[in-house]
Amino acid sequence: MAKFEVFKGNCPKSVSKDAKYSVRLVDGKPKVTIVYETDEGERWYPSTDAHPRLVEMVNNVKISVSGKPYGAFYINEFHQVIVPAVGTIEYYLAGEYSESIRFEFEGKIISGEPKDFDGRPLEPGDVWVGPRAGIP
């Protein structure tokens, strides 16, 4: 069984739903998911299966530490994948992942990139519409 490094950097202790990603089973397949809340208070639950390597990274830590796959993780500004595990207060470094994570939901593109729902770059003063995933 692989041994993962305890992450000693900035770790969240109490985080809102829109600050984290999760690996979940959706339609019987493991997918990267977020909870996205609109300005109007609607909650969307987009998911993507376009990141199998990221799913594997997260699940490897989860299984190694707690014996079970799936659950929350974070990607910080240094592309470090930080994984909390059930049964411990520690966070673990799964590795680095620099691919952009994009979710298509109801015809809109939701990502952590500085773009609007149609993929156009944001300009100074534009409203940030993407998720706020990462370390708050």
C-alpha positions as CSV (number, residue, x, y, z in Angstrom):
1,M,0.0,0.0,0.0
2,A,1.3,3.4,-0.9
3,K,2.3,5.9,1.8
4,F,1.3,9.5,1.2
5,E,3.0,12.6,2.5
6,V,1.0,14.6,5.2
7,F,0.4,18.0,3.7
8,K,1.9,20.7,6.0
9,G,0.8,23.7,4.1
10,N,-2.4,25.8,4.4
11,C,-5.3,23.4,5.0
12,P,-9.0,24.2,5.4
13,K,-10.7,23.4,8.7
14,S,-14.3,24.6,8.0
15,V,-15.0,25.2,4.3
16,S,-18.1,26.2,2.4
17,K,-19.4,23.8,-0.2
18,D,-18.2,25.9,-3.1
19,A,-14.6,25.8,-2.0
20,K,-14.0,22.1,-2.6
21,Y,-14.2,19.4,-5.2
22,S,-15.4,15.8,-4.6
23,V,-15.0,12.5,-6.3
24,R,-18.4,10.8,-6.4
25,L,-20.2,8.0,-8.2
26,V,-22.6,9.6,-10.7
27,D,-24.5,7.3,-13.0
28,G,-22.3,4.4,-11.8
29,K,-19.1,6.2,-12.8
30,P,-16.5,8.0,-10.6
31,K,-16.6,11.7,-11.5
32,V,-15.2,15.0,-10.3
33,T,-18.0,17.1,-8.9
34,I,-18.7,20.4,-7.3
35,V,-21.6,22.1,-5.6
36,Y,-22.2,25.4,-7.4
37,E,-24.5,28.0,-5.9
38,T,-25.8,30.8,-8.2
39,D,-26.2,34.4,-7.1
40,E,-29.9,33.7,-7.0
41,G,-29.4,30.9,-4.4
42,E,-29.9,27.9,-6.8
43,R,-27.6,24.9,-6.3
44,W,-26.2,23.1,-9.3
45,Y,-24.4,19.8,-9.1
46,P,-22.2,19.6,-12.2
47,S,-19.9,16.7,-12.8
48,T,-17.3,15.6,-15.3
49,D,-15.6,12.3,-16.1
50,A,-12.8,14.0,-18.1
51,H,-10.2,13.6,-15.3
52,P,-9.6,9.9,-14.7
53,R,-6.0,10.6,-13.5
54,L,-7.3,13.1,-10.9
55,V,-9.9,10.6,-9.7
56,E,-7.2,8.0,-9.4
57,M,-4.9,10.3,-7.4
58,V,-7.7,11.2,-4.9
59,N,-8.9,7.7,-4.5
60,N,-5.4,6.3,-4.0
61,V,-5.0,8.6,-1.0
62,K,-8.5,7.9,0.3
63,I,-8.1,4.1,0.1
64,S,-4.6,4.1,1.5
65,V,-5.6,6.2,4.6
66,S,-9.2,5.2,5.3
67,G,-9.8,2.1,3.2
68,K,-12.6,3.8,1.2
69,P,-12.6,5.7,-2.1
70,Y,-14.4,9.0,-3.0
71,G,-14.9,12.2,-1.2
72,A,-13.7,15.8,-0.9
73,F,-10.4,17.2,-2.1
74,Y,-8.9,20.6,-2.8
75,I,-6.5,22.0,-5.5
76,N,-4.6,25.0,-4.4
77,E,-3.0,27.8,-6.4
78,F,0.2,25.6,-6.8
79,H,-1.9,22.8,-8.4
80,Q,-1.3,20.6,-5.4
81,V,-4.1,18.1,-4.8
82,I,-4.8,18.1,-1.1
83,V,-6.9,15.2,0.3
84,P,-8.6,15.0,3.7
85,A,-9.3,11.4,4.8
86,V,-12.0,10.0,7.0
87,G,-10.8,8.9,10.4
88,T,-7.9,11.4,10.6
89,I,-7.4,15.1,11.1
90,E,-4.5,15.1,8.6
91,Y,-4.6,16.2,5.0
92,Y,-2.4,14.4,2.4
93,L,-0.7,15.5,-0.7
94,A,-1.9,13.3,-3.7
95,G,0.5,15.1,-6.1
96,E,0.1,17.9,-8.6
97,Y,-2.6,18.3,-11.2
98,S,-2.5,21.3,-13.6
99,E,-5.2,20.5,-16.1
100,S,-8.2,22.9,-16.1
101,I,-11.3,21.4,-14.7
102,R,-14.4,22.4,-16.6
103,F,-18.0,21.4,-16.0
104,E,-20.7,21.7,-18.6
105,F,-24.0,22.3,-17.0
106,E,-27.3,23.3,-18.7
107,G,-25.3,24.7,-21.7
108,K,-22.9,26.7,-19.6
109,I,-19.2,26.1,-18.9
110,I,-18.3,26.4,-15.2
111,S,-14.6,26.4,-14.4
112,G,-12.0,28.0,-12.2
113,E,-10.6,29.9,-15.1
114,P,-11.3,33.7,-15.4
115,K,-14.0,33.2,-18.1
116,D,-17.7,33.8,-18.3
117,F,-20.2,31.0,-18.8
118,D,-19.7,31.2,-22.6
119,G,-15.9,30.8,-22.3
120,R,-15.1,34.5,-22.9
121,P,-12.2,36.0,-20.9
122,L,-13.3,38.2,-18.0
123,E,-12.3,41.8,-18.0
124,P,-11.5,44.0,-15.0
125,G,-14.8,44.7,-13.1
126,D,-16.6,41.6,-14.5
127,V,-18.4,39.3,-12.1
128,W,-16.6,36.1,-11.2
129,V,-19.0,33.3,-12.2
130,G,-16.8,30.3,-11.7
131,P,-16.6,28.1,-8.6
132,R,-14.5,29.2,-5.7
133,A,-12.7,25.8,-5.3
134,G,-9.3,25.8,-3.6
135,I,-8.1,26.8,-0.2
136,P,-10.2,29.7,1.2
